[in-house]
């Protein structure tokens, strides 16, 4: 009692087309997700460079007396360090959060999670 199933090309074609569309959309989604993380890292680097240029280099280009310039540069360096560290902490925390969220939704949900209603 061996039952052979009929080969239905149209059903297989539609099924494979759906899988191909899911695969392409998954690749685009993964790429966009990683580009979002890269953009956040780039924004941190640019903000740090702007802080450096405006605070430290802006203070060096002005000519003051030595006794005024040294404490001013120390104060500018402290403000630059605090601003850069603050941006680093906030943006890296946001980056870690987005990466964890990306891993859960993009990687886990696409590969392992099946909503079967159980």
N, C-alpha and C positions, 0 to 999 in steps of 0.2 A: 504494500500500500504506500507507494511513493508518489507524492503529489508534486508536480513541477509547477512553479509559479510562472505566469506569463510575463515575458519581458516587456515592460512598458517604458519605451524610450522617453515619452513626453513627461512622465512623472519623474524619472531620474534626471532629466534635463532641468526641470523646474527646481527639484530638490538641490541639485548641484549649483544652479544659478543663485539660489538663496544663500547657500554656504559661501559662494564666492563673494557675494555682496557683503555678507557679514565679515568675512576675512578682510576685505578691502577697507571697510568702515572701521574695523578694529585697528588696522595698521595706521590709518589716518588719525584715529583717536589717540593711539599711543604716541604718535609723533607730535601731535598738538599738545599732549600732556607734558612731554619732556621739553618741548619748546617753551611752555609756560614756566617751567622750573628754571630753564636757562635764562629767560628774560628777567626773572626775579633776581638771579645771581648777577646778571649784567647791571641791573638797576642799582644793586648794592655797591658794586665797584664804581659806577659813575657817581653816585652820591658821595662816596668817600673821596673821590678825586675832586669833586666840587668843593667839599669842605676843606680839603687840603689847599686848593687854589685860593679860595676866598679868605681863609683864616691865616694860614701860615705864610703862603707866598705873598699875599696881600700885605702882610705886616713887614716882610723882609724888604719889599720894594720901597717902603717909606724910609726916609732918612731922619732918624732922631738921634739923640745923644745915647751913649752906651748905657747909662744908668736908667734911661727910660725904655730903651729897646729890649734889654734882657728880661725884665719882669713882664713886659708886654708880650714878648715871644713865649715866655713860659705860660702865661695866661692863655694865649692863643693855642698853644700846644695842648694844654689841659682841656680847653673847650673842644678842640678838634678830636682829641682822644675820646672824650665823653660822647660827642655826637656820633663818631664813627662806631664806637662800641654799642651805643644805643640802637643805631640803625642795624648793626650786625646782629644784635640779639633779636630785635623785632623781625627783621627780614629772614634771618635763618630759622627762627621759630616758625614763621609763616611758610617758609620753604619746606621744613620738615613736616609740618601739618599737611600741606598740599601733596607732598610725596606720599605720605601715609594714606591720605584719602585716595590718591590716584591708584596706589597699590590695591586698596580694598575694592574700589569700584571698577577699575579697568582690568586689572589682572585677575583678581579673585572672582568677581562676578562673571566675567567672560569665560573663564576656564572651568570653574568648579561648581558654581552655584546653579542649581536647577530648581526652579519654582514648580514643583510637582504637586503642591497642595498637601503635603504630608505634615 
